[in-house]
Each structure stands twice: as C-alpha cells, then as structure tokens.
Amino acid sequence: MDYFSTTDRAIAPKRSSPLKKVLFYLLVFGIGGAMGYLVANEGKAPLLQQFFTKASTPHQEYSRRLKQSGLANSGFGKSWLAVGQEALKDTVTQELPWRETGYFELAEIRAVSVRFSAKDGENIAAKMAITGGTKGQVFLDLYKMDDRPDRPPRHVAATDSGGLALSYLIRSDGDYLLRVQPELSKSFSYDLTIEKAPSLSFPVEGKSDRAIRSFFGASRDGGRRRHKGVDIFAAKGTPALAAVKGRITRVYERGIGGKVVWLRADKTGDNLYYAHLDKQLVRPGQRVEIGDTVGLVGKTGNARTTPPHLHFSVYRRGRGAVDPYPFIRTEYPLNASPTGDTTWVGQWVRSRMDKTFFKKTPTKKALKLAELPKHFPLKILAAYKNFFRVELPDGRLGYCEGKKLEALNAAISQTDLPKTFHLKESAASASTTLEKLPRNASLDLLATAGDWYLVKNGKNRVGWIKMK
C-alpha cells in the first residue's frame, strides 16, 4: 500500500440525521431558513453543509484527505500544502504557447506554475504527458489572478480526477496561472503544453485573420463613434459562415449595417452580428451548425463605397460589444519543442562560459537576475525552447540559455582532501550528511559555488563539501 495514499471512511451517525430538520426549515421558511439552521448548527450537519457547498477540486480533495489522515501535520505534508500555495504567488508572466519538458523528483516536493495573459474569447488548452516514472495523480488547476496583488487568485478550472488535460474558455481579459502539482511520493518525467486557440470558427469561407483590415475600437465618423467589430475582406459572394452552433434570432435590412443576420450561440448566449451581406440565406428561428452558410459577403449599408467585406461583431448580455478578434484569431505561434538536451532534466550541470546570465524569463531580453561565473553549478528542472529552467544551489529559480551550460562528464580538476570533510546532500550546512570523507581522500571537482564544491568521490558518489 502506498504510504501517502488516503481513503475516506464513512461513519454512520449514532443519532438521527439532521436532514429532516433542514428539510422542514426549507419547506416552511425557504432556503434562507434552511441556511440559517446550517449556520446555527455548524458542525452538526456535515452532510447538508456538503450539499450546499460547491464541489471541491481533486487538489482540494487530496488536501482534505491529507488532513484527515494526519499526514498534513508531518513535515512532508506541510511542505506539500505550502508548496501548492507558494506556486500561486508567481509574478512572472510568460508568453504562450508554452511547452516544457521537466522532471518531478521523489526526494523533492515541488509544484510548477506558468502565469500568462489571455483575452476574452480565447480558449486555453493545457495538457500534460507523463513520459516515465511512477504513476500517480497529477493536479492541474487554473486560476484567474486578481488585478490587486494583495488579493488571492480565483480558481476557475481543474482537471477531473486522473485527468491530464484541461480546456477553458476565457471570459474576461487578464492574467491566469496554471499550477501543476503531483501527489506525494511520486517521481516522473513530463511534457507540459499550454496553447491558445480561437473559441469561434472563422466566419468567412477560405479566409483567416490575415483578411482582417479594420479592428475593434477604430475611429469612425471623425471620432464620433468607435468600430464595434472587425472587417473581414473577401470577394463579393464569398460564403459567410456560422462561427458557432446556435439559432438565428434576427434577419433584416436597414441602416448602416445593410443586410444583417444575428446568431445566438447555444453554449455561451453570445450574439454574433453579420453585416453588409449581399444576400441573407437563413431565417429567424433557424438552427445552424458550425460552418453553415448564413449569407454572402457584400457591401450593403454604409459599405457601398468600400471593397466587399463582412463586418463581424460579438455582443454579450450586460456588456454590449466586445472585441471579436481573440474569438476568431487563427494564426498563433507554433509550440516549439525544446532544443536543449532533455536528458539533463533532473541533473546538475555547470556554466561553461566566463559569464552566464541567470534570467527571470526564457528570453534573450529578459531581466538578468545574476551573472554566474564559469563552472557554476545549476540543477535543471525543465527544458523550454533553447532555455532551461534551473535552480541555483541557494534555491533561487530562473532560466539560462542551454548553449551556455555543459554536463558534468569531466572533472574540472582532482584534489586530495587536507582534512576530514562531511559530504552533504545539498549546499547547506544543515543538510543531510551522505558520508564522512577521510583526510587525503581523492575527489573529482565538478563545479563550484562560492565556498561550496560539488564533488564526486572514488565510489562515484556526488555531493557537496564546504572548503572554508
């Protein structure tokens, strides 16, 4: 049995359940009365409190089981809960698409977080593939970050228990954060991808967002009004397509829009507006599927003096027109595979240049957090494009270009110890002693970080010694 696995135990109540009392309050006094009873009898009606409480996520459920089993009070249980919360404090915004290859080590309790910006109408797809190691639960949770840093993020989506893929439709602009955290006592390699995609199909046959020449918010009529959609240019008679499954609500001809069709989306309730059509090929109340022709591109209304195009808008109840570009944008950057040596993931390497920059993000123009000297040790946590996410001996996390690093295949030099030393698990005096090294023991010097040396002894055991 896995020591860290937990199970729920159903305990039959000795007294009658409070269910009847709450149902009585519900029938006589309504929901307010029932909730009042629950508040007044907190802790006495757990079944009913669960009924009125939103279902927990797999991560929350696992946390609850850790607490129930008592493991939350152990060192590793406390660390797991703390690491999960700390991951939500990531302030570095990365660019999507994102793909990294990484490794969760059995001896380390760690979570991965990727913060990114997203716009209303984009669909976010996150997927993790486990490529080797011990099987177990992995929790993928998506959060909407608050504009005020002192406020906690809001949980918006999670994978199902055992799931490794998450899809979420963005309904408001802002920063989001994906947290990935495995259960305790698991180690494995992984490949994580996060991508953006349009939530609507493109509304003009054979075209892409390259055909858009006028965007949302552009000035109209000498600044007296703003453009409430995008203009997609195409030859007269090109089919205008249903961008979503739904129902046609209005078909008419008048005003600046000319020949117009309105389509209401089944899933979201958003209203899609097609204007300047040459012909309308649907009727009110008609059901349409994605890709059905609703009309033909034209130049009716106030578009008579312009080349043929479709004016396309998205209207949302309570907000009016919203920028439709993120809803239909088709051309996103390709999700590039890591180009560095992914066999380094989970291993210690060293800088090979006189100057290696330790950066905040994996880009050439990123903020430089430190300048590392030659032969400085770094632990590879994940690979991203031509960068590695690394951890320094003091625990700081950041990124380094792969071409600036090298494996520890060859020793920098050999040395004989002038006295007895303790070989440590990490570069910290309080870390675990792996073994006691005698005077005159011969060591291979692999990397140096100030007073701490990463070494290998005659038994091929790698560890740290402090030379001063």
C-alpha distance (Angstrom), angle and dihedral (degrees) to the residues before:
residue distance angle dihedral
M1 . . .
D2 3.79 . .
Y3 3.81 106.9 .
F4 3.79 91.8 -143.1
S5 3.81 96.5 48.0
T6 3.80 114.9 106.2
T7 3.79 132.4 -163.7
D8 3.77 133.4 -161.0
R9 3.80 119.0 -118.0
A10 3.79 119.0 -153.1
I11 3.82 110.2 -142.2
A12 3.80 116.3 -162.6
P13 3.82 111.9 -133.4
K14 3.77 116.1 -117.7
R15 3.78 92.8 -146.5
S16 3.80 128.3 51.5
S17 3.81 114.4 -77.2
P18 3.85 117.9 -101.2
L19 3.80 87.2 -128.3
K20 3.81 93.5 102.9
K21 3.81 92.3 50.8
V22 3.80 92.6 50.2
L23 3.81 91.6 47.1
F24 3.80 88.3 51.4
Y25 3.83 91.4 52.0
L26 3.81 89.2 45.2
L27 3.81 93.4 53.0
V28 3.80 96.8 41.6
F29 3.81 103.4 34.1
G30 3.81 102.9 19.5
I31 3.80 129.0 -129.0
G32 3.81 92.3 -42.5
G33 3.81 90.8 57.8
A34 3.78 92.8 47.1
M35 3.81 92.0 49.2
G36 3.80 89.2 47.8
Y37 3.79 89.4 55.4
L38 3.80 90.5 50.3
V39 3.80 92.1 51.1
A40 3.79 92.5 47.6
N41 3.80 91.4 48.2
E42 3.79 99.3 39.5
G43 3.78 110.6 168.3
K44 3.84 92.9 18.3
A45 3.79 97.1 81.5
P46 3.80 107.1 40.6
L47 3.80 93.0 153.7
L48 3.78 92.4 55.9
Q49 3.81 93.1 42.1
Q50 3.78 88.2 55.9
F51 3.81 88.6 49.7
F52 3.81 91.3 56.2
T53 3.83 93.9 38.9
K54 3.78 123.6 88.2
A55 3.81 112.8 -105.7
S56 3.80 113.3 -96.0
T57 3.79 125.6 -119.3
P58 3.83 121.2 -112.4
H59 3.84 88.7 -104.3
Q60 3.81 91.2 52.8
E61 3.79 90.9 45.5
Y62 3.80 91.6 51.8
S63 3.83 90.0 48.6
R64 3.80 89.6 51.0
R65 3.80 91.3 51.3
L66 3.79 91.2 49.9
K67 3.80 88.4 54.7
Q68 3.81 93.4 45.5
S69 3.80 92.2 50.5
G70 3.81 93.0 47.1
L71 3.82 92.6 -117.7
A72 3.80 90.3 115.9
N73 3.81 88.2 72.1
S74 3.81 93.1 54.6
G75 3.77 122.4 91.6
F76 3.79 94.9 -106.6
G77 3.82 92.5 43.4
K78 3.81 92.2 52.3
S79 3.79 90.4 46.4
W80 3.83 92.5 50.8
L81 3.81 92.5 51.8
A82 3.82 92.7 44.1
V83 3.81 93.6 48.0
G84 3.81 90.5 52.2
Q85 3.80 91.4 54.0
E86 3.81 94.0 42.7
A87 3.83 90.8 55.1
L88 3.82 89.0 62.9
K89 3.81 90.6 63.0
D90 3.81 94.2 68.3
T91 3.81 108.0 135.5
V92 3.82 98.8 -179.1
T93 3.82 113.9 102.6
Q94 3.81 114.5 -149.1
E95 3.79 129.0 -161.5
L96 3.80 120.8 -110.2
P97 2.95 138.3 -101.5
W98 3.79 92.2 63.3
R99 3.78 128.4 -174.9
E100 3.76 126.3 169.6
T101 3.78 136.2 167.3
G102 3.78 113.3 -146.9
Y103 3.77 148.2 154.5
F104 3.80 134.3 -127.0
E105 3.79 109.1 -151.0
L106 3.80 122.7 -145.7
A107 3.80 93.3 -134.0
E108 3.83 93.7 51.0
I109 3.80 128.3 67.5
R110 3.78 105.7 -147.1
A111 3.79 144.1 152.6
V112 3.80 128.6 -159.2
S113 3.80 121.3 -139.0
V114 3.80 129.4 -173.2
R115 3.80 117.8 -170.9
F116 3.81 119.1 -163.4
S117 3.80 142.6 160.8
A118 3.80 121.2 -110.5
K119 3.79 136.1 178.9
D120 3.77 133.9 -135.2
G121 3.80 108.6 -86.5
E122 3.80 98.0 28.1
N123 3.77 120.7 118.6
I124 3.81 116.5 -138.5
A125 3.80 118.1 -151.3
A126 3.81 120.0 -172.2
K127 3.77 122.4 -178.3
M128 3.77 134.4 175.5
A129 3.80 126.1 -162.7
I130 3.81 119.3 -164.7
T131 3.77 106.7 -142.5
G132 3.80 101.2 -177.4
G133 3.80 143.6 -19.0
T134 3.79 136.3 62.7
K135 3.79 117.4 -18.3
G136 3.79 121.1 -123.3
Q137 3.77 144.7 122.5
V138 3.79 119.6 -49.3
F139 3.80 117.8 -168.4
L140 3.81 119.2 -144.8
D141 3.81 113.0 -172.4
L142 3.80 128.7 175.0
Y143 3.83 121.7 -152.2
K144 3.79 134.3 -171.2
M145 3.80 107.8 -135.8
D146 3.80 117.6 -134.9
D147 3.80 118.7 -121.6
R148 3.79 87.5 -127.0
P149 3.82 110.4 68.5
D150 3.82 91.9 -149.9
R151 3.81 91.0 64.1
P152 3.82 122.0 80.8
P153 3.81 120.0 -112.7
R154 3.81 119.7 -101.6
H155 3.79 118.6 -119.0
V156 3.82 110.3 -127.2
A157 3.82 108.1 164.7
A158 3.79 144.5 6.3
T159 3.77 138.6 179.3
D160 3.77 118.6 -102.9
S161 3.79 117.5 -102.9
G162 3.79 105.9 -68.4
G163 3.81 92.9 8.8
L164 3.79 123.6 130.5
A165 3.82 100.6 -172.4
L166 3.80 130.7 73.1
S167 3.80 130.8 -174.9
Y168 3.80 124.1 -173.7
L169 3.80 133.8 176.0
I170 3.81 110.5 -138.0
R171 3.82 112.1 -132.2
S172 3.79 100.0 175.9
D173 3.81 134.2 33.1
G174 3.78 117.7 -108.9
D175 3.78 147.3 84.3
Y176 3.78 120.9 -44.5
L177 3.80 131.3 -172.3
L178 3.79 130.0 -150.9
R179 3.80 114.7 -155.9
V180 3.80 120.6 -163.2
Q181 3.80 117.7 -169.1
P182 3.81 128.9 163.0
E183 3.78 123.9 -147.4
L184 3.78 118.6 -99.8
S185 3.82 123.3 -75.8
K186 3.81 95.5 26.5
S187 3.80 130.2 119.8
F188 3.79 125.3 -178.3
S189 3.78 146.5 138.7
Y190 3.79 117.8 -109.4
D191 3.78 144.7 -173.6
L192 3.83 114.2 -145.9
T193 3.80 124.5 -167.9
I194 3.81 129.7 -178.8
E195 3.79 118.4 -176.1
K196 3.79 140.4 172.3
A197 3.79 123.7 -134.1
P198 3.82 135.2 171.8
S199 3.80 115.5 -95.4
L200 3.82 92.2 -147.1
S201 3.77 131.3 55.1
F202 3.80 113.9 -114.0
P203 3.83 108.1 -89.2
V204 3.83 99.8 -142.0
E205 3.79 121.6 66.1
G206 3.80 115.4 -113.7
K207 3.79 94.3 3.0
S208 3.80 136.6 107.8
D209 3.80 135.1 -166.5
R210 3.82 87.6 -76.0
A211 3.83 86.1 78.2
I212 3.82 91.4 62.0
R213 3.80 110.2 103.1
S214 3.79 102.8 162.0
F215 3.79 122.4 47.6
F216 3.78 140.7 -157.7
G217 3.80 114.9 -75.0
A218 3.81 96.6 21.9
S219 3.82 115.2 146.7
R220 3.79 118.2 -96.0
D221 3.83 133.0 -172.7
G222 3.79 94.1 11.1
G223 3.80 93.4 -48.9
R224 3.82 95.7 -50.2
R225 3.80 91.0 118.7
R226 3.78 141.1 10.3
H227 3.79 129.7 -122.0
K228 3.81 108.2 -101.5
G229 3.77 97.7 -162.4
V230 3.80 145.1 7.8
D231 3.80 128.9 -79.3
I232 3.81 115.0 -133.1
F233 3.78 111.8 -164.1
A234 3.82 120.0 -145.6
A235 3.79 139.5 142.1
K236 3.80 117.3 -72.5
G237 3.80 109.7 -89.5
T238 3.82 95.9 27.7
P239 3.84 108.3 143.8
A240 3.81 115.7 -101.3
L241 3.79 105.7 -146.7
A242 3.79 136.8 -149.0
A243 3.80 103.5 -103.8
V244 3.79 92.6 -161.6
K245 3.80 141.6 15.9
G246 3.77 110.2 -89.9
R247 3.80 149.5 97.0
I248 3.79 131.5 -62.9
T249 3.81 107.0 -121.0
R250 3.81 104.2 175.7
V251 3.80 138.8 16.2
Y252 3.81 119.4 179.4
E253 3.82 146.6 129.3
R254 3.80 122.4 -126.4
G255 3.80 146.7 107.2
I256 3.75 126.7 4.5
G257 3.82 93.4 -26.0
G258 3.81 94.4 60.4
K259 3.80 109.7 -169.4
V260 3.81 106.3 15.3
V261 3.83 138.4 -175.6
W262 3.82 125.3 -168.1
L263 3.83 120.5 -157.7
R264 3.81 123.8 -172.2
A265 3.83 115.9 -151.6
D266 3.80 115.2 -127.9
K267 3.78 96.7 -145.7
T268 3.80 103.0 42.9
G269 3.81 104.8 18.1
D270 3.82 90.1 -127.9
N271 3.81 115.8 150.3
L272 3.81 117.5 -131.1
Y273 3.80 117.6 -154.0
Y274 3.83 122.3 -153.8
A275 3.84 114.7 -171.9
H276 3.85 141.4 175.6
L277 3.82 90.7 34.2
D278 3.78 119.8 168.9
K279 3.81 90.7 -149.8
Q280 3.83 134.7 8.8
L281 3.80 112.3 -141.5
V282 3.82 101.1 -178.2
R283 3.81 137.2 64.0
P284 3.82 132.7 -139.9
G285 3.80 112.7 -81.7
Q286 3.80 93.6 23.7
R287 3.80 117.4 138.1
V288 3.82 116.5 -131.5
E289 3.78 135.9 -170.8
I290 3.79 127.2 -147.5
G291 3.80 108.6 -74.0
D292 3.81 97.2 22.3
T293 3.82 113.2 136.9
V294 3.81 112.0 -110.8
G295 3.82 96.5 173.7
L296 3.78 146.4 -35.3
V297 3.80 126.4 -86.1
G298 3.80 112.8 -104.4
K299 3.81 144.6 142.7
T300 3.80 105.7 -104.8
G301 3.80 125.8 142.3
N302 3.79 114.7 22.3
A303 3.83 90.4 -16.2
R304 3.82 93.2 79.5
T305 3.82 92.2 108.5
T306 3.83 96.0 44.5
P307 3.81 132.4 75.3
P308 3.85 113.1 -87.3
H309 3.79 113.5 -78.7
L310 3.78 144.2 148.5
H311 3.79 117.7 -113.4
F312 3.83 103.7 -149.3
S313 3.82 124.7 -171.2
V314 3.80 138.3 172.0
Y315 3.82 118.0 -146.0
R316 3.79 123.5 -169.2
R317 3.77 126.3 -162.6
G318 3.79 110.5 -104.0
R319 3.82 93.9 12.4
G320 3.77 107.5 54.2
A321 3.80 119.2 -151.2
V322 3.82 117.4 8.7
D323 3.79 127.4 -172.0
P324 3.83 105.6 -81.7
Y325 3.81 95.6 -165.8
P326 3.83 96.8 89.5
F327 3.82 88.9 48.2
I328 3.82 93.1 59.7
R329 3.80 105.7 22.3
T330 3.78 105.9 133.4
E331 3.78 105.4 178.2
Y332 3.79 114.2 74.9
P333 3.82 125.3 158.8
L334 3.78 114.8 -89.6
N335 3.78 117.0 -101.1
A336 3.79 100.4 -113.7
S337 3.79 121.4 -149.4
P338 3.81 118.8 -123.6
T339 3.80 111.8 -87.7
G340 3.80 97.1 -162.7
D341 3.81 126.3 90.5
T342 3.83 101.9 -78.2
T343 3.81 91.0 -167.1
W344 3.82 85.1 76.6
V345 3.81 91.2 67.0
G346 3.80 108.6 116.2
Q347 3.84 91.8 15.4
W348 3.81 135.7 103.3
V349 3.81 116.4 -111.2
R350 3.81 132.7 168.3
S351 3.79 139.1 -131.4
R352 3.79 112.7 -98.5
M353 3.81 99.9 -168.0
D354 3.81 129.6 75.4
K355 3.81 86.3 -118.2
T356 3.81 124.7 30.7
F357 3.80 119.2 172.4
F358 3.79 118.7 -136.0
K359 3.84 104.2 -151.4
K360 3.77 139.6 -163.5
T361 3.81 95.2 -133.4
P362 3.83 134.7 17.9
T363 3.81 97.8 -99.2
K364 3.79 133.3 100.1
K365 3.80 92.8 -120.5
A366 3.82 94.5 46.7
L367 3.80 123.0 128.6
K368 3.81 110.6 -83.8
L369 3.80 110.1 -128.3
A370 3.81 96.2 -178.0
E371 3.78 144.0 -9.2
L372 3.79 110.2 -125.2
P373 3.82 121.7 -153.2
K374 3.78 124.3 -132.4
H375 3.83 116.3 -70.5
F376 3.82 93.1 19.4
P377 3.85 112.0 154.9
L378 3.82 122.2 -120.9
K379 3.79 130.9 174.4
I380 3.82 115.0 -134.7
L381 3.80 112.0 -132.2
A382 3.82 100.5 168.6
A383 3.79 143.4 -12.1
Y384 3.84 122.7 -123.7
K385 3.81 121.0 177.2
N386 3.83 104.5 -57.2
F387 3.83 93.7 -20.1
F388 3.77 135.6 80.8
R389 3.79 126.2 -143.8
V390 3.80 102.5 -131.9
E391 3.78 141.9 -175.6
L392 3.79 120.8 -143.1
P393 3.83 121.4 -141.3
D394 3.84 89.3 -100.4
G395 3.83 91.8 56.1
R396 3.82 99.3 -103.6
L397 3.81 115.0 144.4
G398 3.79 127.0 -145.2
Y399 3.81 144.8 113.7
C400 3.81 136.8 -77.6
E401 3.79 131.1 -175.2
G402 3.78 111.2 -103.7
K403 3.80 94.4 -133.4
K404 3.81 89.7 62.1
L405 3.84 92.9 59.6
E406 3.80 136.4 70.6
A407 3.80 137.8 -167.8
L408 3.81 121.9 -103.5
N409 3.80 92.5 -113.9
A410 3.79 95.3 127.2
A411 3.79 129.4 37.7
I412 3.79 120.1 -115.8
S413 3.80 88.0 -139.7
Q414 3.80 143.1 -34.3
T415 3.77 124.5 -108.5
D416 3.81 138.3 -176.5
L417 3.79 113.9 -138.8
P418 3.82 114.4 -113.7
K419 3.81 90.6 -153.1
T420 3.80 143.0 -1.0
F421 3.82 116.2 -58.1
H422 3.79 136.3 -175.5
L423 3.81 113.6 -125.4
K424 3.81 104.9 -138.0
E425 3.80 131.5 -155.0
S426 3.82 92.1 -133.1
A427 3.80 139.3 7.9
A428 3.80 94.3 -84.7
S429 3.79 129.6 95.9
A430 3.82 91.2 -134.6
S431 3.82 94.0 53.3
T432 3.81 123.4 108.9
T433 3.82 117.0 -74.6
L434 3.79 109.4 -126.4
E435 3.79 94.8 -169.3
K436 3.79 144.0 -32.3
L437 3.81 114.0 -98.9
P438 3.83 115.3 -148.6
R439 3.78 126.3 -134.5
N440 3.82 113.5 -82.3
A441 3.83 91.7 22.2
S442 3.80 109.6 153.7
L443 3.84 115.0 -126.0
D444 3.79 137.5 -178.9
L445 3.79 110.7 -129.4
L446 3.83 108.4 -139.3
A447 3.83 105.7 169.7
T448 3.80 141.3 -14.4
A449 3.81 133.3 -139.1
G450 3.78 108.9 178.7
D451 3.80 108.7 -67.9
W452 3.81 91.9 -8.8
Y453 3.80 120.7 90.4
L454 3.78 125.4 -165.6
V455 3.81 105.3 -142.0
K456 3.80 143.8 171.2
N457 3.79 122.7 -144.2
G458 3.78 130.5 -151.0
K459 3.81 91.0 -84.5
N460 3.84 90.2 57.7
R461 3.77 90.4 -110.3
V462 3.81 113.1 149.9
G463 3.78 122.4 -150.3
W464 3.80 146.5 124.1
I465 3.79 133.0 -82.0
K466 3.80 128.7 -176.0
M467 3.78 109.8 -134.6
K468 3.81 98.8 -167.1
